[in-house]
Amino acid sequence: MIDQHVKGRVLTVAGTDPTCGAGLPLDIRMIKHLGGIPQAAVTAVTVQDTSHVTVVHPLPGPLVARQMQAALDDIGVDCIKLGMLATADTVQAVIDLLERYPKIPVVADPVVAGTGGGILLDPEGLALWRRYLLPRVTLVTPNLPEAHLLLGEHPNHPPSVSPESLALSLASKGCSVLLKGGHGQGPEVLDLLCHQGRLIHHRHPRLGGHSFHGTGCALASAIATFLAFAIPLDQAVSKGLATVLKAMDNGSSLGRGQRMLGV
């Protein structure tokens, strides 16, 4: 029987990473680091290192949904974190399952655009994301290219629109938005939260010369964990950003590519 008094139960739905520096393995580490109870549903098996993703092997959508259902039926879930969904088949399976659990908060890291601007989800999957997932999730955490894709624009869209306008446009779809500014320019990073009609600016110095593996995964997982402990969303975002910045400060260069977070 599920103990309804237990809190901090987070279900991460994401792809694997052999380095454990991103994706589902990092999600689990972050949830445990913050005192939560991690559960996991694998969406895709990847071959990647700290420099490149070379293979993405998606699992069937119904199998992803069955993994999620197992966690929901047994231990229970206080918050769901979505990462790489990989295919329209999986996006649809997740949408169908979430319809049965409207009260569970969902934090979505929309892994739809690669660092180099490539698109990581087929057009049908993107259309499903825009029409059905955006209105359902509690918080979406796109970087700038992902935000443009979710609005139906090219990921390398020229920066003619302000971050504030971009965040408000996404929020009009029905969810709160944390627009990450790591892809921007200048000595300062602006992470912009649009929540309940308010814009909250989070600014911090850019770490020059350093690129980190898995920051988006870590941030979404941290926020999901704080939400799973019933912390209000704006506070969960502030605490999540502080947690990831500390993990970056404690990071290390273990491989040939990006630095690993210290979690």
C-alpha positions as CSV (number, residue, x, y, z in Angstrom):
1,M,0.0,0.0,0.0
2,I,1.2,3.5,-0.8
3,D,2.1,5.7,2.2
4,Q,0.4,8.9,1.3
5,H,2.4,10.8,4.0
6,V,5.7,10.2,2.1
7,K,6.9,13.2,0.2
8,G,9.8,13.8,-2.3
9,R,8.9,11.0,-4.7
10,V,10.1,12.1,-8.2
11,L,9.6,10.1,-11.4
12,T,12.1,11.0,-14.1
13,V,11.3,10.1,-17.7
14,A,14.5,10.4,-19.7
15,G,17.2,8.8,-21.8
16,T,20.3,7.0,-20.5
17,D,23.9,8.4,-20.6
18,P,26.9,6.1,-20.3
19,T,28.9,8.8,-18.5
20,C,26.1,9.3,-15.9
21,G,26.8,13.0,-16.4
22,A,23.4,13.8,-18.0
23,G,20.0,12.3,-18.6
24,L,18.4,9.8,-16.4
25,P,21.5,8.9,-14.4
26,L,22.1,12.5,-13.4
27,D,18.5,13.0,-12.6
28,I,18.6,10.1,-10.1
29,R,21.8,11.5,-8.6
30,M,20.3,15.0,-8.2
31,I,17.1,13.7,-6.7
32,K,19.0,11.7,-4.1
33,H,21.4,14.6,-3.5
34,L,18.4,16.7,-2.4
35,G,16.9,14.0,-0.2
36,G,14.2,12.9,-2.6
37,I,13.1,9.4,-3.6
38,P,14.0,8.8,-7.3
39,Q,12.1,6.5,-9.7
40,A,12.9,6.2,-13.4
41,A,11.4,5.4,-16.8
42,V,13.8,5.0,-19.6
43,T,12.8,6.5,-22.9
44,A,15.9,5.9,-25.0
45,V,19.3,4.2,-24.8
46,T,22.0,6.6,-25.9
47,V,25.6,6.3,-26.9
48,Q,27.3,9.5,-25.8
49,D,30.3,11.0,-23.9
50,T,31.2,14.4,-22.6
51,S,31.7,15.6,-26.2
52,H,29.0,14.0,-28.5
53,V,25.8,12.1,-28.7
54,T,26.4,9.4,-31.4
55,V,23.4,7.1,-31.0
56,V,19.8,7.5,-29.7
57,H,17.8,4.2,-29.6
58,P,14.3,5.0,-28.6
59,L,12.1,2.6,-26.6
60,P,8.5,2.0,-27.7
61,G,6.1,4.6,-26.3
62,P,3.8,2.0,-24.6
63,L,6.8,0.5,-22.8
64,V,7.7,3.9,-21.5
65,A,4.2,4.4,-20.2
66,R,4.2,1.0,-18.5
67,Q,7.4,2.0,-16.7
68,M,5.7,5.2,-15.5
69,Q,2.6,3.3,-14.5
70,A,4.6,0.9,-12.4
71,A,6.0,3.7,-10.3
72,L,2.7,5.5,-10.0
73,D,0.9,2.3,-8.9
74,D,3.4,1.1,-6.3
75,I,5.6,3.7,-4.5
76,G,3.6,6.7,-5.8
77,V,4.8,10.0,-7.3
78,D,4.7,13.6,-6.0
79,C,6.3,15.2,-9.2
80,I,7.2,14.0,-12.7
81,K,10.3,15.3,-14.5
82,L,10.3,14.9,-18.3
83,G,13.5,14.9,-20.3
84,M,14.3,13.3,-23.7
85,L,11.1,11.8,-25.2
86,A,12.8,11.1,-28.5
87,T,9.8,10.2,-30.7
88,A,6.2,11.2,-31.3
89,D,5.2,7.7,-30.2
90,T,6.7,8.3,-26.7
91,V,5.3,11.9,-26.6
92,Q,1.8,10.6,-27.3
93,A,2.2,7.8,-24.7
94,V,3.2,10.3,-22.0
95,I,0.4,12.6,-22.9
96,D,-2.2,9.8,-22.6
97,L,-0.8,8.8,-19.2
98,L,-0.6,12.3,-17.8
99,E,-4.3,12.8,-18.7
100,R,-5.2,10.3,-15.9
101,Y,-3.1,12.2,-13.3
102,P,-4.0,15.9,-13.6
103,K,-3.0,16.8,-10.1
104,I,0.6,15.6,-10.3
105,P,3.0,18.5,-11.1
106,V,5.2,18.0,-14.1
107,V,8.5,19.7,-14.8
108,A,9.6,19.4,-18.5
109,D,13.1,19.9,-19.9
110,P,12.2,19.9,-23.6
111,V,15.1,18.1,-25.1
112,V,14.1,19.0,-28.7
113,A,17.1,21.0,-29.9
114,G,20.8,20.1,-29.7
115,T,23.6,22.4,-28.6
116,G,24.5,23.0,-32.2
117,G,21.0,23.9,-33.2
118,G,20.0,20.4,-34.5
119,I,16.4,19.2,-34.0
120,L,16.1,16.1,-31.7
121,L,12.4,15.4,-32.2
122,D,10.5,14.7,-35.4
123,P,7.9,17.2,-36.6
124,E,5.0,15.1,-35.4
125,G,6.5,14.9,-31.9
126,L,7.1,18.6,-31.8
127,A,3.5,19.3,-32.9
128,L,2.2,17.0,-30.0
129,W,4.5,18.8,-27.6
130,R,3.1,22.2,-28.6
131,R,-0.5,21.2,-28.6
132,Y,-0.8,18.9,-25.7
133,L,2.2,18.9,-23.4
134,L,2.7,22.6,-23.0
135,P,-0.8,23.1,-21.6
136,R,-0.4,20.1,-19.2
137,V,3.0,20.7,-17.7
138,T,3.5,22.8,-14.6
139,L,6.8,24.2,-15.7
140,V,8.8,24.0,-18.9
141,T,12.5,24.9,-18.9
142,P,13.7,25.5,-22.4
143,N,16.9,27.1,-23.5
144,L,16.6,29.8,-26.3
145,P,16.7,27.4,-29.3
146,E,14.2,25.1,-27.7
147,A,11.8,28.0,-26.9
148,H,11.8,29.0,-30.5
149,L,11.1,25.5,-31.6
150,L,8.2,25.2,-29.2
151,L,6.8,28.3,-30.7
152,G,7.1,26.9,-34.2
153,E,10.2,28.9,-35.2
154,H,13.7,27.9,-36.3
155,P,16.0,27.1,-33.4
156,N,18.6,29.6,-34.7
157,H,16.0,32.3,-34.9
158,P,17.6,35.8,-34.8
159,P,17.4,37.4,-31.3
160,S,15.0,40.1,-32.4
161,V,12.5,39.2,-29.7
162,S,13.3,39.9,-26.1
163,P,13.6,37.0,-23.6
164,E,10.6,38.6,-21.8
165,S,8.4,38.4,-24.9
166,L,9.6,34.9,-25.7
167,A,8.8,33.7,-22.1
168,L,5.4,35.4,-22.2
169,S,4.6,33.8,-25.5
170,L,5.3,30.3,-24.2
171,A,3.4,31.0,-21.0
172,S,0.4,31.9,-23.0
173,K,0.1,28.2,-23.9
174,G,-0.9,27.4,-20.4
175,C,2.2,26.6,-18.3
176,S,4.8,28.4,-16.3
177,V,8.1,29.0,-18.1
178,L,11.8,29.1,-17.0
179,L,13.6,30.5,-20.0
180,K,17.3,29.6,-19.6
181,G,19.8,32.1,-20.7
182,G,22.9,30.0,-21.1
183,H,22.8,30.3,-24.9
184,G,22.9,34.1,-24.7
185,Q,25.8,36.5,-24.9
186,G,27.6,38.7,-22.5
187,P,29.2,38.3,-19.0
188,E,25.9,37.7,-17.3
189,V,23.3,34.9,-17.6
190,L,19.6,35.8,-17.4
191,D,17.3,33.0,-16.4
192,L,13.7,34.3,-16.7
193,L,10.8,32.8,-14.8
194,C,7.3,33.6,-16.0
195,H,4.8,32.4,-13.4
196,Q,1.2,33.4,-12.7
197,G,1.6,36.4,-15.0
198,R,4.8,37.7,-13.3
199,L,8.3,37.9,-14.7
200,I,11.1,37.1,-12.2
201,H,14.7,37.8,-13.4
202,H,17.4,35.5,-12.0
203,R,20.9,36.8,-12.9
204,H,24.3,35.3,-12.3
205,P,27.8,35.7,-13.8
206,R,28.6,33.6,-16.8
207,L,31.4,31.1,-16.1
208,G,33.8,32.0,-18.9
209,G,35.6,29.2,-20.7
210,H,33.6,26.4,-19.1
211,S,30.9,24.3,-20.7
212,F,29.0,21.7,-18.5
213,H,27.4,18.4,-19.3
214,G,23.9,17.9,-18.1
215,T,23.0,21.3,-16.6
216,G,19.4,21.3,-18.1
217,C,18.8,17.8,-16.7
218,A,20.1,18.7,-13.3
219,L,18.1,21.9,-13.1
220,A,14.8,20.3,-14.0
221,S,15.4,17.5,-11.6
222,A,16.3,19.8,-8.8
223,I,13.1,21.9,-9.3
224,A,11.0,18.7,-9.6
225,T,12.4,17.5,-6.3
226,F,11.7,20.7,-4.5
227,L,8.1,20.7,-5.9
228,A,7.8,17.1,-4.7
229,F,8.4,18.4,-1.2
230,A,5.5,20.9,-1.7
231,I,7.7,23.9,-2.0
232,P,6.0,26.7,-4.0
233,L,7.1,26.9,-7.6
234,D,8.9,30.3,-7.5
235,Q,10.9,29.2,-4.5
236,A,11.6,25.8,-6.1
237,V,13.0,27.5,-9.1
238,S,15.3,29.8,-7.0
239,K,16.5,26.8,-5.0
240,G,17.0,24.7,-8.1
241,L,19.1,27.4,-9.8
242,A,21.2,27.8,-6.6
243,T,21.7,24.1,-6.4
244,V,23.0,23.8,-10.0
245,L,25.3,26.8,-9.7
246,K,26.9,25.2,-6.7
247,A,27.2,21.9,-8.7
248,M,29.0,23.9,-11.4
249,D,31.3,25.4,-8.9
250,N,32.1,21.9,-7.7
251,G,32.5,20.5,-11.2
252,S,35.5,18.7,-12.6
253,S,37.0,17.8,-16.0
254,L,36.9,14.0,-16.1
255,G,36.6,13.4,-19.9
256,R,37.7,15.0,-23.1
257,G,34.7,17.3,-23.5
258,Q,32.4,19.2,-21.2
259,R,33.0,19.5,-17.4
260,M,30.9,17.2,-15.1
261,L,28.7,18.7,-12.4
262,G,29.7,18.1,-8.8
263,V,26.6,16.3,-7.6
